[in-house]
């Protein structure tokens, strides 16, 4: 029985070890991510759209019109002389790109607001930490000075030698303990938060869906897989795993997720570490939003920056 139990324990330990190694390997794949399609230099040299611009053209449902505009511009004809239908189609393309760009501006503005709010919270908590450190340091120097004066005053009178040693040991003990307390006390500093949901909830909450989801190009972008990628996961899932890999947010830890995105309406307590991680994740989310804007710029260049006769 003992041998059988030992074998079971060894098998369980081996399974946990292998499972942990596999999980660590899979998490490392999401530390550095790319949510835009990989560029194809050969295709670009053949006058094809850049991969990211082509995806945005498909997303805006204007890909055939974009190709028609590029063909017309390469023919050397002036766009002013183009048929009225083609000019109207070009205006429609520019309008849809403008709408998508404004959507990006709106989301980025909200993310910037969340970052600004959390920077204020971070500064408040940092000031409390500095105040705590200064108070403990002041108390340490004060007790050392006061107890030192008392001990020396007893030495002048040449009395109470045992009591003098007790005072010295007390002062020495407090001088050794207070710096250690000073290291860990700031970790106990928290703030009560009732700020509500921030922009991270758009990614972390699987049930989130904006009222204009059917007309939102940005929503479709983050809920679609990366073209040409072996992974068929939508960008939203990839970003979540990225945040989990960099240990900024755990999608499986409800308490930590609620602290990060503020979806829990109950009053909670958060410290410096949580606020700092939230700011980092918000900056990362903003970067991914702006990658969509960069693809929009490439598409705009593709239909407006082609000179007559250019191949």
BELKAHU-V219507 format. One record per residue. SS is DSSP state (H for helix, E for strand, - for the rest). PSI is psi in radians with two decimals (none if undefined). Layout:
BEGIN
ss: (SS,SS)
psi: (PSI,PSI)
END
This chain:
BEGIN
ss: (-,H,H,H,H,H,H,H,H,H,H,H,H,H,H,H,H,H,H,H,H,H,H,H,H,H,H,H,-,-,-,-,-,-,-,-,-,-,-,-,H,H,H,H,H,-,-,-,-,-,H,H,H,H,H,H,H,H,H,-,-,-,H,H,H,H,H,H,H,H,H,H,H,H,-,-,-,-,H,H,H,-,-,H,H,H,H,H,H,H,H,H,H,H,H,H,H,H,H,H,H,H,H,H,H,H,H,H,H,H,H,H,H,H,H,H,H,H,H,H,H,H,H,H,H,H,H,H,H,H,H,H,H,H,H,H,H,H,H,H,H,H,H,H,H,H,H,H,H,H,H,H,H,H,H,H,H,-,-,-,H,H,H,H,H,H,H,H,H,H,H,H,H,H,H,H,H,H,H,H,H,H,H,H,H,H,H,H,-,E,E,E,E,-,-,-,-,-,-,-,H,H,H,H,-,-,-,-,-,-,-,-,H,H,H,-,H,H,H,H,H,H,-,-,E,-,-,-,-,-,-,-,-,E,H,H,H,H,H,H,H,H,H,H,H,-,-,-,-,-,-,-,-,H,H,H,H,H,H,H,H,-,-,-,-,-,-,E,E,E,E,H,H,H,H,H,H,H,H,H,H,H,H,H,H,H,H,H,H,H,H,H,H,H,H,H,H,H,H,H,H,H,H,H,-,-,-,-,-,-,-)
psi: (-0.69,-0.68,-0.72,-0.75,-0.68,-0.72,-0.69,-0.74,-0.71,-0.72,-0.74,-0.75,-0.72,-0.72,-0.75,-0.70,-0.81,-0.75,-0.72,-0.67,-0.72,-0.74,-0.71,-0.69,-0.74,-0.62,-0.58,-0.46,-0.35,0.12,-0.75,1.92,2.81,2.06,0.09,2.65,2.60,2.32,2.62,1.67,-0.62,-0.74,-0.67,-0.62,-0.37,0.40,0.45,2.77,2.61,2.62,-0.74,-0.66,-0.65,-0.68,-0.73,-0.65,-0.71,-0.68,-0.67,-0.06,0.75,0.27,-0.84,-0.68,-0.69,-0.76,-0.67,-0.72,-0.73,-0.68,-0.75,-0.73,-0.64,-0.33,-0.20,0.01,2.56,2.43,-0.47,-0.44,0.04,2.71,2.69,-0.63,-0.69,-0.65,-0.67,-0.67,-0.67,-0.74,-0.66,-0.71,-0.82,-0.63,-0.77,-0.65,-0.64,-0.76,-0.77,-0.68,-0.68,-0.59,-0.70,-0.77,-0.71,-0.80,-0.76,-0.68,-0.72,-0.68,-0.73,-0.64,-0.79,-0.68,-0.73,-0.76,-0.78,-0.48,-0.62,-0.77,-0.72,-0.72,-0.67,-0.81,-0.64,-0.70,-0.67,-0.67,-0.79,-0.69,-0.73,-0.80,-0.76,-0.69,-0.76,-0.73,-0.73,-0.76,-0.64,-0.83,-0.63,-0.86,-0.63,-0.73,-0.79,-0.85,-0.57,-0.72,-0.74,-0.78,-0.76,-0.56,-0.62,-0.52,-0.60,-0.70,-0.15,0.70,2.95,0.95,-0.65,-0.75,-0.64,-0.72,-0.66,-0.70,-0.77,-0.74,-0.68,-0.80,-0.75,-0.73,-0.74,-0.63,-0.47,-0.57,-0.68,-0.71,-0.62,-0.73,-0.62,-0.47,-0.61,-0.34,-0.71,-0.42,-0.25,0.06,2.15,2.89,2.59,2.27,2.36,0.60,-0.44,-3.06,2.48,-3.00,-0.32,-0.43,-0.36,-0.38,-0.75,-0.45,1.90,-0.36,0.02,2.39,2.08,2.76,-0.49,0.54,-0.62,-0.41,0.07,1.98,-0.63,-0.65,-0.76,-0.64,-0.82,-0.19,0.30,2.61,2.86,2.15,2.36,-0.07,2.55,-0.51,2.34,0.23,2.50,2.76,-0.61,-0.77,-0.66,-0.73,-0.69,-0.78,-0.53,-0.81,-0.58,-0.62,-0.61,0.17,0.51,-0.49,2.35,2.01,-0.28,-0.21,1.78,-0.69,-0.79,-0.68,-0.72,-0.63,-0.63,-0.83,-0.13,0.31,-0.41,2.12,-0.16,2.66,2.19,2.92,2.31,2.58,-2.99,-0.74,-0.78,-0.79,-0.72,-0.74,-0.68,-0.72,-0.74,-0.75,-0.66,-0.71,-0.70,-0.74,-0.72,-0.67,-0.75,-0.61,-0.72,-0.34,-0.61,-0.74,-0.64,-0.67,-0.63,-0.72,-0.73,-0.66,-0.69,-0.73,-0.61,-0.53,-0.05,-0.25,0.36,2.12,2.68,2.28,-0.09,2.45,none)
END
